[in-house]
Amino acid sequence: MRLLPQKKFPSPIERLEGSLFPNVGVDVWVKRDDLINPDVSGNKWRKLKYNIEALSPKAHVLTLGGPYSNHVRAVAAAGKYCGFETSALIRGELVEPLNSVLAFAAAQGMKLLPVSREDYRNRHDAEWLEAMRKETGATDVWPEGGSNALAVKGCKEILAEVEQHFDAVCVPVGTGGTLAGLIASGRQNTSVVGVSVLKGGEFLIDDVRRLLADAGEVELSRWSIELDYHCGGYAKSTGELHAWMVDFSMRSGVPLEPVYSGKLFYAVYDMIAKRKFSAGSRVLIVHTGGVY
Ligand SMILES: Cc1ncc(COP(=O)(O)O)c(C=O)c1O
């Protein structure tokens, strides 16, 4: 069986100094999934675990993403670690020299195939994906962001490793697979709060419901998605977010990047300041990794 290597597993949970957050009596902890594996970090490790286990011995995986996709980078690393072939459809042109994400992916042996932005819009169309699979000679297709039923199964294991009670569990949302896993495994008296990193992320609510249904899971926890912390949209940032992140990382020792974890931690900070969590609450932030 193919297994992804792990450096720190189960990932530790750490209490964050009270002085890092507004002093309103909320106790904040972080589940450091970012420490599991440097190349397949955080939720990537969780999402790929069972997808990799399901591969046949001569597998060739086709996946897809934007030119800075953490998922594409992680699939390339996983292919190299676990010995399966990888190809990826990359949205837009491949600009030489390749950026650090794509250069890393190519160095792991991944074949990179540019597709026009127009064609890329077919990314959820099963017939188009099947045609691309045939064209590339791949055996398996993993969706954008790696979010499918097996990814949800892997993400359910995050909270299974946490014994303590938390009133709220917070996670960034890109495609919703990680959030779906937390909703399917949370306790009844825990609220799961997703923070959309996309502008106009309302559609994510339906996507999460669809992922839960595909995985045959039910909503165990109450849940919601915060839609106002996208800072301009996917991979966009603001001077305020940047300055806050740099200061927070320096004081806490927790590395943050602006695409996912920065927006998530900032959102938690802001929600505490706005008293969205009641005094005495215990909040767990899931650090889903990323490239710094
Ligand atoms: C580091 C990181 N955190 C969070 C997410 C969002 O996870 P999901 O796509 O499951 O919503 C992603 C994207 O998959 C990611 O790369």
The ligand as an SDF file (V2000), in Angstrom:
LIG
                    3D

 16 16  0  0  0  0  0  0  0  0999 V2000
   -3.3030   25.5510    2.3400 C   0  0  0  0  0  0  0  0  0  0  0  0
   -4.7410   25.3940    2.0110 C   0  0  0  0  0  0  0  0  0  0  0  0
   -5.6420   25.5920    2.9720 N   0  0  0  0  0  0  0  0  0  0  0  0
   -6.9730   25.4820    2.7280 C   0  0  0  0  0  0  0  0  0  0  0  0
   -7.4310   25.1430    1.4620 C   0  0  0  0  0  0  0  0  0  0  0  0
   -8.9100   25.0700    1.2390 C   0  0  0  0  0  0  0  0  0  0  0  0
   -9.3460   23.7740    1.3490 O   0  0  0  0  0  0  0  0  0  0  0  0
  -10.6500   23.2870    0.5720 P   0  0  0  0  0  0  0  0  0  0  0  0
  -10.3270   23.3880   -0.8890 O   0  0  0  0  0  0  0  0  0  0  0  0
  -10.8280   21.8980    1.0330 O   0  0  0  0  0  0  0  0  0  0  0  0
  -11.7380   24.1980    0.9520 O   0  0  0  0  0  0  0  0  0  0  0  0
   -6.5100   24.8780    0.4340 C   0  0  0  0  0  0  0  0  0  0  0  0
   -6.9660   24.4570   -0.9030 C   0  0  0  0  0  0  0  0  0  0  0  0
   -7.2470   23.3280   -1.1400 O   0  0  0  0  0  0  0  0  0  0  0  0
   -5.1300   25.0190    0.7210 C   0  0  0  0  0  0  0  0  0  0  0  0
   -4.2000   24.8220   -0.2390 O   0  0  0  0  0  0  0  0  0  0  0  0
  1  2  1  0
  2  3  1  0
  2 15  2  0
  3  4  2  0
  4  5  1  0
  5  6  1  0
  5 12  2  0
  6  7  1  0
  7  8  1  0
  8  9  2  0
  8 10  1  0
  8 11  1  0
 12 13  1  0
 12 15  1  0
 13 14  2  0
 15 16  1  0
M  END
$$$$
